[in-house]
């Protein structure tokens, strides 16, 4: 893996293919539910890169030691909590708390050997990005809306189920939906 680089969708696909090789052929499936930028990266968003892949732990199923060993063999940091190495991509395990995605049934994306990739429905991803609504998040939202045409009513329903303070921030940022859908 190229040190120092943010990876685009093709770069992350290559890293995940290599990760699947290091997981081997024997054993239970390794299920990762990817949130954050993954739908944009793998959906072909021009110019979108990321130094990490966020794994939504509640909807994933893996042996931590096995996944960590395979990630490190590929050159990824695994679930760093305090320090990041500049320019070294990583897998981040994410649980509910500061990040809210809402309840959902994972959507299958792809299988590579034992590695199975899932993501939340697009409505949940957009709702989650509206909590922070950074410039990068707004760009992601615009891409997701134009590419997948999610239900804006469903996005609003998901947000209304978020706990505070995420709910309040996302409700304030709902104004962006009307601007970005056009």
TORGUKOL-60888 format. One record per atom (N, C-alpha, C): residue number from 1; residue in three letters; atom name; x, y, z. Coordinates in Angstrom, 1 decimal. Layout:
REM residues N
R/NUM/ALA/CA/X/Y/Z
...
REM end
This chain:
REM residues 182
R/1/UNK/N/0.8/-1.2/0.0
R/1/UNK/CA/0.0/0.0/0.0
R/1/UNK/C/0.9/1.2/0.0
R/2/UNK/N/0.5/2.2/-0.7
R/2/UNK/CA/1.2/3.5/-0.8
R/2/UNK/C/1.1/4.3/0.5
R/3/UNK/N/2.2/4.5/1.2
R/3/UNK/CA/2.2/5.2/2.4
R/3/UNK/C/1.8/6.7/2.2
R/4/UNK/N/1.1/7.2/3.1
R/4/UNK/CA/0.9/8.7/3.0
R/4/UNK/C/-0.3/9.1/2.3
R/5/UNK/N/-0.9/8.3/1.5
R/5/UNK/CA/-2.0/8.7/0.6
R/5/UNK/C/-3.4/8.5/1.2
R/6/UNK/N/-4.2/9.4/0.8
R/6/UNK/CA/-5.7/9.2/1.0
R/6/UNK/C/-6.1/8.3/-0.1
R/7/UNK/N/-7.0/7.4/0.1
R/7/UNK/CA/-7.3/6.4/-0.9
R/7/UNK/C/-8.7/6.7/-1.5
R/8/UNK/N/-8.8/6.5/-2.8
R/8/UNK/CA/-10.1/6.7/-3.5
R/8/UNK/C/-10.8/5.3/-3.4
R/9/UNK/N/-12.0/5.2/-4.1
R/9/UNK/CA/-12.7/3.9/-4.1
R/9/UNK/C/-11.9/2.8/-4.7
R/10/UNK/N/-11.2/3.0/-5.8
R/10/UNK/CA/-10.4/1.9/-6.3
R/10/UNK/C/-9.2/1.5/-5.4
R/11/UNK/N/-8.6/2.5/-4.7
R/11/UNK/CA/-7.6/2.2/-3.8
R/11/UNK/C/-8.1/1.4/-2.6
R/12/UNK/N/-9.2/1.8/-2.1
R/12/UNK/CA/-9.8/1.0/-0.9
R/12/UNK/C/-10.2/-0.4/-1.4
R/13/UNK/N/-10.8/-0.5/-2.6
R/13/UNK/CA/-11.2/-1.8/-3.1
R/13/UNK/C/-9.9/-2.7/-3.2
R/14/UNK/N/-8.8/-2.2/-3.7
R/14/UNK/CA/-7.6/-3.0/-3.7
R/14/UNK/C/-7.1/-3.4/-2.3
R/15/UNK/N/-7.2/-2.5/-1.4
R/15/UNK/CA/-6.8/-2.8/0.0
R/15/UNK/C/-7.7/-3.9/0.6
R/16/UNK/N/-9.0/-3.7/0.4
R/16/UNK/CA/-9.9/-4.7/0.9
R/16/UNK/C/-9.7/-6.1/0.2
R/17/UNK/N/-9.4/-6.1/-1.0
R/17/UNK/CA/-9.1/-7.4/-1.7
R/17/UNK/C/-7.9/-8.0/-1.1
R/18/UNK/N/-6.9/-7.2/-0.8
R/18/UNK/CA/-5.7/-7.8/-0.2
R/18/UNK/C/-6.0/-8.2/1.2
R/19/UNK/N/-6.8/-7.5/2.0
R/19/UNK/CA/-7.2/-7.9/3.3
R/19/UNK/C/-7.9/-9.2/3.3
R/20/UNK/N/-8.8/-9.4/2.3
R/20/UNK/CA/-9.5/-10.7/2.2
R/20/UNK/C/-8.5/-11.8/2.0
R/21/UNK/N/-7.5/-11.6/1.2
R/21/UNK/CA/-6.4/-12.6/1.0
R/21/UNK/C/-5.8/-13.0/2.3
R/22/UNK/N/-5.5/-12.0/3.2
R/22/UNK/CA/-4.9/-12.3/4.4
R/22/UNK/C/-5.8/-13.0/5.4
R/23/UNK/N/-7.1/-12.8/5.2
R/23/UNK/CA/-8.1/-13.5/6.1
R/23/UNK/C/-8.1/-15.0/5.8
R/24/UNK/N/-7.7/-15.4/4.6
R/24/UNK/CA/-7.7/-16.8/4.2
R/24/UNK/C/-9.0/-17.3/3.8
R/25/UNK/N/-9.1/-18.6/3.4
R/25/UNK/CA/-10.3/-19.1/2.9
R/25/UNK/C/-11.2/-19.9/4.0
R/26/UNK/N/-10.5/-20.2/5.1
R/26/UNK/CA/-11.2/-21.0/6.1
R/26/UNK/C/-11.8/-20.2/7.2
R/27/UNK/N/-12.9/-20.5/7.7
R/27/UNK/CA/-13.5/-19.8/8.8
R/27/UNK/C/-14.8/-19.1/8.4
R/28/UNK/N/-15.4/-18.5/9.5
R/28/UNK/CA/-16.7/-17.9/9.3
R/28/UNK/C/-16.5/-16.6/8.5
R/29/UNK/N/-17.6/-16.2/7.8
R/29/UNK/CA/-17.6/-14.9/7.1
R/29/UNK/C/-17.1/-13.8/8.0
R/30/UNK/N/-16.5/-12.8/7.4
R/30/UNK/CA/-16.1/-11.6/8.1
R/30/UNK/C/-17.0/-10.5/7.5
R/31/UNK/N/-17.9/-10.0/8.3
R/31/UNK/CA/-18.9/-9.1/7.9
R/31/UNK/C/-18.6/-7.7/8.4
R/32/UNK/N/-18.4/-6.7/7.5
R/32/UNK/CA/-18.1/-5.4/7.9
R/32/UNK/C/-19.2/-4.5/7.3
R/33/UNK/N/-19.8/-3.7/8.2
R/33/UNK/CA/-20.8/-2.7/7.7
R/33/UNK/C/-20.1/-1.3/7.7
R/34/UNK/N/-19.9/-0.8/6.5
R/34/UNK/CA/-19.2/0.4/6.3
R/34/UNK/C/-20.1/1.6/6.3
R/35/UNK/N/-19.7/2.6/7.1
R/35/UNK/CA/-20.5/3.9/7.2
R/35/UNK/C/-19.6/5.0/6.7
R/36/UNK/N/-20.0/6.2/6.9
R/36/UNK/CA/-19.2/7.4/6.6
R/36/UNK/C/-19.0/7.6/5.1
R/37/UNK/N/-17.8/7.7/4.6
R/37/UNK/CA/-17.5/8.0/3.2
R/37/UNK/C/-17.6/6.8/2.3
R/38/UNK/N/-17.8/5.6/2.8
R/38/UNK/CA/-17.7/4.4/2.0
R/38/UNK/C/-18.7/4.4/0.8
R/39/UNK/N/-19.9/4.8/1.0
R/39/UNK/CA/-20.9/4.8/-0.1
R/39/UNK/C/-20.4/5.7/-1.2
R/40/UNK/N/-19.8/6.8/-0.8
R/40/UNK/CA/-19.3/7.8/-1.9
R/40/UNK/C/-18.1/7.2/-2.5
R/41/UNK/N/-17.2/6.6/-1.8
R/41/UNK/CA/-15.9/6.0/-2.3
R/41/UNK/C/-16.3/4.9/-3.3
R/42/UNK/N/-17.1/4.0/-2.9
R/42/UNK/CA/-17.4/2.8/-3.7
R/42/UNK/C/-18.5/3.1/-4.7
R/43/UNK/N/-19.2/4.3/-4.6
R/43/UNK/CA/-20.2/4.7/-5.5
R/43/UNK/C/-19.6/5.5/-6.7
R/44/UNK/N/-18.3/5.8/-6.7
R/44/UNK/CA/-17.6/6.4/-7.8
R/44/UNK/C/-17.6/7.9/-7.7
R/45/UNK/N/-17.7/8.5/-6.5
R/45/UNK/CA/-17.7/10.0/-6.4
R/45/UNK/C/-16.3/10.5/-6.8
R/46/UNK/N/-16.4/11.4/-7.9
R/46/UNK/CA/-15.1/12.0/-8.4
R/46/UNK/C/-14.4/12.7/-7.3
R/47/UNK/N/-13.1/12.4/-7.2
R/47/UNK/CA/-12.2/13.2/-6.3
R/47/UNK/C/-12.4/12.8/-4.8
R/48/UNK/N/-13.3/11.9/-4.4
R/48/UNK/CA/-13.5/11.6/-3.0
R/48/UNK/C/-12.4/10.6/-2.6
R/49/UNK/N/-11.8/11.0/-1.5
R/49/UNK/CA/-10.8/10.1/-0.9
R/49/UNK/C/-11.0/10.1/0.6
R/50/UNK/N/-10.4/9.1/1.2
R/50/UNK/CA/-10.4/9.0/2.7
R/50/UNK/C/-9.2/8.2/3.2
R/51/UNK/N/-8.8/8.6/4.4
R/51/UNK/CA/-7.7/7.9/5.0
R/51/UNK/C/-8.2/6.8/5.9
R/52/UNK/N/-9.5/6.7/6.0
R/52/UNK/CA/-10.0/5.6/6.9
R/52/UNK/C/-11.3/5.1/6.3
R/53/UNK/N/-11.6/3.9/6.8
R/53/UNK/CA/-12.9/3.3/6.6
R/53/UNK/C/-13.6/3.1/7.9
R/54/UNK/N/-14.8/3.6/8.1
R/54/UNK/CA/-15.5/3.5/9.4
R/54/UNK/C/-16.3/2.2/9.3
R/55/UNK/N/-16.1/1.3/10.3
R/55/UNK/CA/-16.9/0.1/10.4
R/55/UNK/C/-17.9/0.2/11.6
R/56/UNK/N/-19.2/0.1/11.2
R/56/UNK/CA/-20.3/0.2/12.2
R/56/UNK/C/-20.3/-1.1/12.9
R/57/UNK/N/-19.8/-1.1/14.2
R/57/UNK/CA/-19.6/-2.3/14.9
R/57/UNK/C/-21.0/-3.0/15.2
R/58/UNK/N/-22.1/-2.3/15.5
R/58/UNK/CA/-23.3/-3.1/15.9
R/58/UNK/C/-23.8/-3.9/14.7
R/59/UNK/N/-23.5/-3.6/13.5
R/59/UNK/CA/-24.0/-4.4/12.3
R/59/UNK/C/-22.9/-5.2/11.6
R/60/UNK/N/-21.8/-5.4/12.3
R/60/UNK/CA/-20.6/-6.1/11.7
R/60/UNK/C/-20.5/-7.4/12.6
R/61/UNK/N/-19.8/-8.4/12.0
R/61/UNK/CA/-19.5/-9.6/12.7
R/61/UNK/C/-18.1/-10.1/12.3
R/62/UNK/N/-17.2/-10.1/13.2
R/62/UNK/CA/-15.8/-10.5/12.9
R/62/UNK/C/-15.1/-10.9/14.2
R/63/UNK/N/-14.0/-11.6/14.0
R/63/UNK/CA/-13.1/-11.9/15.1
R/63/UNK/C/-12.1/-10.8/15.2
R/64/UNK/N/-12.1/-10.1/16.3
R/64/UNK/CA/-11.2/-8.9/16.4
R/64/UNK/C/-9.8/-9.2/16.1
R/65/UNK/N/-9.2/-10.2/16.7
R/65/UNK/CA/-7.8/-10.5/16.6
R/65/UNK/C/-7.5/-10.9/15.1
R/66/UNK/N/-8.4/-11.7/14.5
R/66/UNK/CA/-8.1/-12.1/13.1
R/66/UNK/C/-8.2/-10.9/12.2
R/67/UNK/N/-9.2/-10.0/12.4
R/67/UNK/CA/-9.3/-8.8/11.5
R/67/UNK/C/-8.1/-7.9/11.7
R/68/UNK/N/-7.7/-7.7/13.0
R/68/UNK/CA/-6.6/-6.8/13.3
R/68/UNK/C/-5.3/-7.3/12.7
R/69/UNK/N/-5.1/-8.6/12.8
R/69/UNK/CA/-3.8/-9.2/12.2
R/69/UNK/C/-3.8/-9.0/10.7
R/70/UNK/N/-5.0/-9.3/10.0
R/70/UNK/CA/-5.0/-9.1/8.6
R/70/UNK/C/-4.9/-7.6/8.2
R/71/UNK/N/-5.5/-6.7/8.9
R/71/UNK/CA/-5.4/-5.3/8.6
R/71/UNK/C/-3.9/-4.8/8.7
R/72/UNK/N/-3.2/-5.3/9.8
R/72/UNK/CA/-1.8/-4.9/10.0
R/72/UNK/C/-0.9/-5.4/8.9
R/73/UNK/N/-1.2/-6.6/8.4
R/73/UNK/CA/-0.4/-7.2/7.3
R/73/UNK/C/-0.6/-6.4/6.0
R/74/UNK/N/-1.8/-5.8/5.8
R/74/UNK/CA/-2.0/-5.0/4.6
R/74/UNK/C/-1.4/-3.6/4.8
R/75/UNK/N/-1.1/-3.2/6.0
R/75/UNK/CA/-0.5/-1.9/6.3
R/75/UNK/C/-1.5/-0.9/6.9
R/76/UNK/N/-2.6/-1.4/7.3
R/76/UNK/CA/-3.6/-0.5/7.9
R/76/UNK/C/-3.5/-0.5/9.4
R/77/UNK/N/-3.7/0.7/10.0
R/77/UNK/CA/-3.8/0.7/11.5
R/77/UNK/C/-5.2/0.2/11.7
R/78/UNK/N/-5.3/-0.4/12.9
R/78/UNK/CA/-6.6/-1.1/13.3
R/78/UNK/C/-7.2/-0.4/14.5
R/79/UNK/N/-8.3/0.3/14.3
R/79/UNK/CA/-9.1/0.9/15.4
R/79/UNK/C/-8.2/1.8/16.4
R/80/UNK/N/-7.5/2.7/15.8
R/80/UNK/CA/-6.7/3.6/16.7
R/80/UNK/C/-7.6/4.5/17.5
R/81/UNK/N/-7.3/4.6/18.8
R/81/UNK/CA/-8.2/5.4/19.7
R/81/UNK/C/-7.5/6.7/20.1
R/82/UNK/N/-6.2/6.8/20.2
R/82/UNK/CA/-5.6/8.0/20.7
R/82/UNK/C/-4.7/8.7/19.7
R/83/UNK/N/-3.9/7.9/19.0
R/83/UNK/CA/-3.0/8.6/18.0
R/83/UNK/C/-3.1/8.0/16.6
R/84/UNK/N/-3.0/8.8/15.7
R/84/UNK/CA/-3.0/8.4/14.3
R/84/UNK/C/-1.6/8.7/13.7
R/85/UNK/N/-1.2/7.8/12.8
R/85/UNK/CA/0.0/8.1/12.1
R/85/UNK/C/-0.3/8.8/10.8
R/86/UNK/N/0.3/10.0/10.7
R/86/UNK/CA/0.0/10.8/9.5
R/86/UNK/C/0.2/10.0/8.2
R/87/UNK/N/-0.8/10.0/7.3
R/87/UNK/CA/-0.7/9.3/6.0
R/87/UNK/C/-0.8/7.8/6.1
R/88/UNK/N/-1.1/7.2/7.2
R/88/UNK/CA/-1.3/5.7/7.2
R/88/UNK/C/-2.8/5.4/7.4
R/89/UNK/N/-3.4/4.9/6.3
R/89/UNK/CA/-4.8/4.6/6.4
R/89/UNK/C/-5.2/3.6/7.5
R/90/UNK/N/-6.4/3.7/7.9
R/90/UNK/CA/-6.8/2.8/9.0
R/90/UNK/C/-8.3/2.4/9.0
R/91/UNK/N/-8.6/1.3/9.7
R/91/UNK/CA/-10.0/0.9/9.9
R/91/UNK/C/-10.4/1.3/11.3
R/92/UNK/N/-11.5/2.0/11.3
R/92/UNK/CA/-12.0/2.6/12.6
R/92/UNK/C/-13.3/1.9/13.0
R/93/UNK/N/-13.3/1.3/14.2
R/93/UNK/CA/-14.6/0.7/14.7
R/93/UNK/C/-15.4/1.7/15.3
R/94/UNK/N/-16.6/1.9/15.0
R/94/UNK/CA/-17.5/2.9/15.4
R/94/UNK/C/-18.7/2.3/16.1
R/95/UNK/N/-19.1/2.9/17.2
R/95/UNK/CA/-20.3/2.5/18.0
R/95/UNK/C/-21.2/3.7/18.2
R/96/UNK/N/-22.5/3.4/18.5
R/96/UNK/CA/-23.4/4.6/18.7
R/96/UNK/C/-22.8/5.4/19.8
R/97/UNK/N/-23.0/6.7/19.7
R/97/UNK/CA/-22.5/7.7/20.7
R/97/UNK/C/-22.5/9.0/20.0
R/98/UNK/N/-21.3/9.5/19.7
R/98/UNK/CA/-21.2/10.8/19.0
R/98/UNK/C/-21.7/10.6/17.5
R/99/UNK/N/-21.5/9.4/17.0
R/99/UNK/CA/-22.0/9.1/15.7
R/99/UNK/C/-23.4/8.4/15.8
R/100/UNK/N/-24.3/8.9/15.0
R/100/UNK/CA/-25.7/8.3/15.0
R/100/UNK/C/-26.0/7.9/13.5
R/101/UNK/N/-26.5/6.7/13.4
R/101/UNK/CA/-26.9/6.2/12.0
R/101/UNK/C/-28.3/5.8/12.0
R/102/UNK/N/-28.9/5.6/13.2
R/102/UNK/CA/-30.3/5.1/13.2
R/102/UNK/C/-30.4/3.6/13.1
R/103/UNK/N/-31.6/3.1/13.2
R/103/UNK/CA/-31.8/1.7/13.0
R/103/UNK/C/-31.9/1.4/11.6
R/104/UNK/N/-31.4/0.2/11.2
R/104/UNK/CA/-31.5/-0.2/9.8
R/104/UNK/C/-31.1/-1.7/9.6
R/105/UNK/N/-31.5/-2.2/8.4
R/105/UNK/CA/-31.1/-3.5/8.0
R/105/UNK/C/-29.9/-3.2/7.0
R/106/UNK/N/-28.8/-3.8/7.3
R/106/UNK/CA/-27.6/-3.6/6.4
R/106/UNK/C/-27.9/-4.0/4.9
R/107/UNK/N/-27.4/-3.3/4.0
R/107/UNK/CA/-27.5/-3.5/2.6
R/107/UNK/C/-26.2/-4.2/2.1
R/108/UNK/N/-26.3/-5.3/1.5
R/108/UNK/CA/-25.1/-6.0/0.9
R/108/UNK/C/-24.5/-5.2/-0.2
R/109/UNK/N/-23.2/-5.1/-0.2
R/109/UNK/CA/-22.5/-4.4/-1.2
R/109/UNK/C/-21.6/-5.3/-2.0
R/110/UNK/N/-20.8/-6.2/-1.4
R/110/UNK/CA/-19.9/-7.0/-2.2
R/110/UNK/C/-19.3/-8.1/-1.3
R/111/UNK/N/-18.9/-9.2/-1.9
R/111/UNK/CA/-18.2/-10.3/-1.2
R/111/UNK/C/-16.8/-10.5/-1.9
R/112/UNK/N/-15.8/-10.6/-1.0
R/112/UNK/CA/-14.4/-10.9/-1.5
R/112/UNK/C/-13.9/-12.0/-0.6
R/113/UNK/N/-14.0/-13.3/-1.1
R/113/UNK/CA/-13.6/-14.4/-0.3
R/113/UNK/C/-14.5/-14.4/0.9
R/114/UNK/N/-14.0/-14.5/2.1
R/114/UNK/CA/-14.7/-14.5/3.4
R/114/UNK/C/-15.2/-13.1/3.8
R/115/UNK/N/-14.6/-12.1/3.2
R/115/UNK/CA/-15.0/-10.7/3.5
R/115/UNK/C/-16.3/-10.3/2.9
R/116/UNK/N/-17.2/-9.9/3.7
R/116/UNK/CA/-18.5/-9.5/3.1
R/116/UNK/C/-18.7/-8.0/3.6
R/117/UNK/N/-19.0/-7.2/2.6
R/117/UNK/CA/-19.2/-5.7/2.9
R/117/UNK/C/-20.6/-5.3/2.8
R/118/UNK/N/-21.1/-4.6/3.8
R/118/UNK/CA/-22.4/-4.0/3.8
R/118/UNK/C/-22.3/-2.5/4.1
R/119/UNK/N/-23.5/-1.9/4.0
R/119/UNK/CA/-23.6/-0.4/4.3
R/119/UNK/C/-25.0/-0.2/4.8
R/120/UNK/N/-25.3/0.9/5.5
R/120/UNK/CA/-26.7/1.2/5.8
R/120/UNK/C/-27.4/1.7/4.5
R/121/UNK/N/-28.7/1.8/4.6
R/121/UNK/CA/-29.4/2.4/3.5
R/121/UNK/C/-29.0/3.9/3.3
R/122/UNK/N/-29.0/4.4/2.1
R/122/UNK/CA/-28.6/5.7/1.8
R/122/UNK/C/-29.2/6.8/2.7
R/123/UNK/N/-30.5/6.6/3.0
R/123/UNK/CA/-31.2/7.5/3.9
R/123/UNK/C/-30.5/7.6/5.2
R/124/UNK/N/-30.1/6.5/5.8
R/124/UNK/CA/-29.4/6.5/7.1
R/124/UNK/C/-28.0/7.2/7.0
R/125/UNK/N/-27.3/7.0/5.9
R/125/UNK/CA/-26.1/7.7/5.7
R/125/UNK/C/-26.2/9.2/5.6
R/126/UNK/N/-27.2/9.6/4.8
R/126/UNK/CA/-27.5/11.1/4.7
R/126/UNK/C/-27.9/11.7/6.1
R/127/UNK/N/-28.7/11.0/6.8
R/127/UNK/CA/-29.1/11.5/8.1
R/127/UNK/C/-27.9/11.6/9.0
R/128/UNK/N/-27.0/10.6/9.0
R/128/UNK/CA/-25.8/10.7/9.8
R/128/UNK/C/-24.9/11.9/9.5
R/129/UNK/N/-24.8/12.1/8.2
R/129/UNK/CA/-24.0/13.2/7.7
R/129/UNK/C/-24.6/14.6/8.1
R/130/UNK/N/-25.9/14.7/8.2
R/130/UNK/CA/-26.5/15.9/8.6
R/130/UNK/C/-26.3/16.3/10.0
R/131/UNK/N/-25.8/15.4/10.9
R/131/UNK/CA/-25.5/15.7/12.2
R/131/UNK/C/-24.3/16.7/12.3
R/132/UNK/N/-23.3/16.4/11.5
R/132/UNK/CA/-22.1/17.3/11.5
R/132/UNK/C/-22.2/18.3/10.4
R/133/UNK/N/-22.6/17.9/9.3
R/133/UNK/CA/-22.8/18.8/8.1
R/133/UNK/C/-21.6/19.7/7.8
R/134/UNK/N/-20.4/19.1/7.9
R/134/UNK/CA/-19.2/19.8/7.5
R/134/UNK/C/-19.2/20.0/5.9
R/135/UNK/N/-18.3/20.8/5.4
R/135/UNK/CA/-18.3/20.9/3.9
R/135/UNK/C/-18.1/19.6/3.2
R/136/UNK/N/-17.3/18.7/3.7
R/136/UNK/CA/-17.1/17.4/3.1
R/136/UNK/C/-18.4/16.6/3.2
R/137/UNK/N/-19.0/16.6/4.3
R/137/UNK/CA/-20.3/15.9/4.5
R/137/UNK/C/-21.4/16.4/3.5
R/138/UNK/N/-21.4/17.7/3.3
R/138/UNK/CA/-22.4/18.3/2.4
R/138/UNK/C/-22.1/17.9/1.0
R/139/UNK/N/-20.8/17.8/0.6
R/139/UNK/CA/-20.5/17.3/-0.7
R/139/UNK/C/-20.9/15.8/-0.9
R/140/UNK/N/-20.7/15.0/0.2
R/140/UNK/CA/-21.1/13.6/0.2
R/140/UNK/C/-22.7/13.5/0.0
R/141/UNK/N/-23.4/14.4/0.8
R/141/UNK/CA/-24.8/14.3/0.8
R/141/UNK/C/-25.3/14.7/-0.7
R/142/UNK/N/-24.7/15.7/-1.3
R/142/UNK/CA/-25.1/16.1/-2.6
R/142/UNK/C/-24.9/14.9/-3.6
R/143/UNK/N/-23.8/14.2/-3.5
R/143/UNK/CA/-23.5/13.1/-4.3
R/143/UNK/C/-24.5/12.0/-4.1
R/144/UNK/N/-24.7/11.6/-2.8
R/144/UNK/CA/-25.6/10.5/-2.5
R/144/UNK/C/-27.1/10.8/-3.0
R/145/UNK/N/-27.5/12.1/-2.8
R/145/UNK/CA/-28.9/12.4/-3.3
R/145/UNK/C/-28.9/12.3/-4.8
R/146/UNK/N/-27.9/12.8/-5.5
R/146/UNK/CA/-28.0/12.8/-7.0
R/146/UNK/C/-27.8/11.4/-7.5
R/147/UNK/N/-27.0/10.6/-6.9
R/147/UNK/CA/-26.7/9.2/-7.3
R/147/UNK/C/-27.8/8.2/-7.0
R/148/UNK/N/-28.4/8.3/-5.8
R/148/UNK/CA/-29.3/7.2/-5.3
R/148/UNK/C/-30.7/7.7/-5.1
R/149/UNK/N/-31.0/9.0/-5.2
R/149/UNK/CA/-32.3/9.5/-5.0
R/149/UNK/C/-33.1/9.0/-3.8
R/150/UNK/N/-32.5/9.1/-2.6
R/150/UNK/CA/-33.1/8.6/-1.4
R/150/UNK/C/-34.4/9.4/-1.1
R/151/UNK/N/-35.2/8.8/-0.2
R/151/UNK/CA/-36.5/9.4/0.2
R/151/UNK/C/-36.1/10.5/1.3
R/152/UNK/N/-36.4/11.7/0.9
R/152/UNK/CA/-36.1/12.8/1.9
R/152/UNK/C/-37.0/12.7/3.1
R/153/UNK/N/-38.3/12.2/2.9
R/153/UNK/CA/-39.2/12.0/4.1
R/153/UNK/C/-38.6/11.0/5.0
R/154/UNK/N/-38.0/9.9/4.4
R/154/UNK/CA/-37.4/8.9/5.3
R/154/UNK/C/-36.2/9.4/6.0
R/155/UNK/N/-35.4/10.3/5.4
R/155/UNK/CA/-34.3/10.9/6.1
R/155/UNK/C/-34.8/11.7/7.3
R/156/UNK/N/-35.8/12.4/7.1
R/156/UNK/CA/-36.4/13.2/8.2
R/156/UNK/C/-36.9/12.3/9.3
R/157/UNK/N/-37.5/11.2/9.0
R/157/UNK/CA/-38.0/10.2/10.0
R/157/UNK/C/-36.8/9.7/10.8
R/158/UNK/N/-35.8/9.3/10.1
R/158/UNK/CA/-34.6/8.8/10.8
R/158/UNK/C/-34.0/9.8/11.8
R/159/UNK/N/-33.9/11.0/11.3
R/159/UNK/CA/-33.3/12.1/12.2
R/159/UNK/C/-34.1/12.3/13.4
R/160/UNK/N/-35.5/12.2/13.3
R/160/UNK/CA/-36.3/12.5/14.5
R/160/UNK/C/-36.2/11.4/15.5
R/161/UNK/N/-35.6/10.3/15.2
R/161/UNK/CA/-35.4/9.2/16.1
R/161/UNK/C/-34.0/9.2/16.8
R/162/UNK/N/-33.1/10.1/16.3
R/162/UNK/CA/-31.8/10.2/16.9
R/162/UNK/C/-32.0/10.8/18.3
R/163/UNK/N/-31.1/10.4/19.2
R/163/UNK/CA/-31.0/11.0/20.6
R/163/UNK/C/-30.4/12.4/20.5
R/164/UNK/N/-30.8/13.2/21.5
R/164/UNK/CA/-30.1/14.5/21.6
R/164/UNK/C/-28.7/14.3/22.0
R/165/UNK/N/-27.8/15.2/21.6
R/165/UNK/CA/-27.9/16.4/20.9
R/165/UNK/C/-27.8/16.2/19.4
R/166/UNK/N/-27.6/15.0/18.9
R/166/UNK/CA/-27.5/14.7/17.5
R/166/UNK/C/-28.8/15.1/16.7
R/167/UNK/N/-29.9/14.8/17.4
R/167/UNK/CA/-31.2/15.1/16.7
R/167/UNK/C/-31.3/16.6/16.5
R/168/UNK/N/-31.0/17.4/17.5
R/168/UNK/CA/-31.1/18.8/17.3
R/168/UNK/C/-30.3/19.4/16.3
R/169/UNK/N/-29.0/18.9/16.2
R/169/UNK/CA/-28.1/19.4/15.2
R/169/UNK/C/-28.6/19.0/13.8
R/170/UNK/N/-29.0/17.7/13.6
R/170/UNK/CA/-29.4/17.3/12.3
R/170/UNK/C/-30.7/18.0/11.9
R/171/UNK/N/-31.6/18.2/12.8
R/171/UNK/CA/-32.9/19.0/12.5
R/171/UNK/C/-32.5/20.4/12.0
R/172/UNK/N/-31.6/21.0/12.6
R/172/UNK/CA/-31.1/22.4/12.2
R/172/UNK/C/-30.6/22.3/10.8
R/173/UNK/N/-29.9/21.2/10.5
R/173/UNK/CA/-29.2/21.1/9.2
R/173/UNK/C/-30.1/20.5/8.1
R/174/UNK/N/-31.4/20.2/8.4
R/174/UNK/CA/-32.3/19.7/7.4
R/174/UNK/C/-32.5/20.7/6.2
R/175/UNK/N/-32.2/22.0/6.5
R/175/UNK/CA/-32.4/23.0/5.4
R/175/UNK/C/-31.5/22.7/4.2
R/176/UNK/N/-30.3/22.0/4.5
R/176/UNK/CA/-29.4/21.6/3.4
R/176/UNK/C/-30.1/20.7/2.4
R/177/UNK/N/-31.0/19.8/2.9
R/177/UNK/CA/-31.6/18.9/1.9
R/177/UNK/C/-32.3/19.6/0.8
R/178/UNK/N/-33.1/20.6/1.1
R/178/UNK/CA/-33.8/21.3/0.0
R/178/UNK/C/-32.8/22.0/-0.9
R/179/UNK/N/-31.7/22.5/-0.4
R/179/UNK/CA/-30.7/23.2/-1.2
R/179/UNK/C/-30.0/22.1/-2.1
R/180/UNK/N/-29.6/21.0/-1.5
R/180/UNK/CA/-28.8/20.0/-2.2
R/180/UNK/C/-29.5/19.2/-3.2
R/181/UNK/N/-30.8/19.0/-3.0
R/181/UNK/CA/-31.6/18.1/-3.9
R/181/UNK/C/-31.8/18.7/-5.3
R/182/UNK/N/-31.7/20.0/-5.3
R/182/UNK/CA/-32.0/20.7/-6.6
R/182/UNK/C/-30.8/20.6/-7.5
REM end
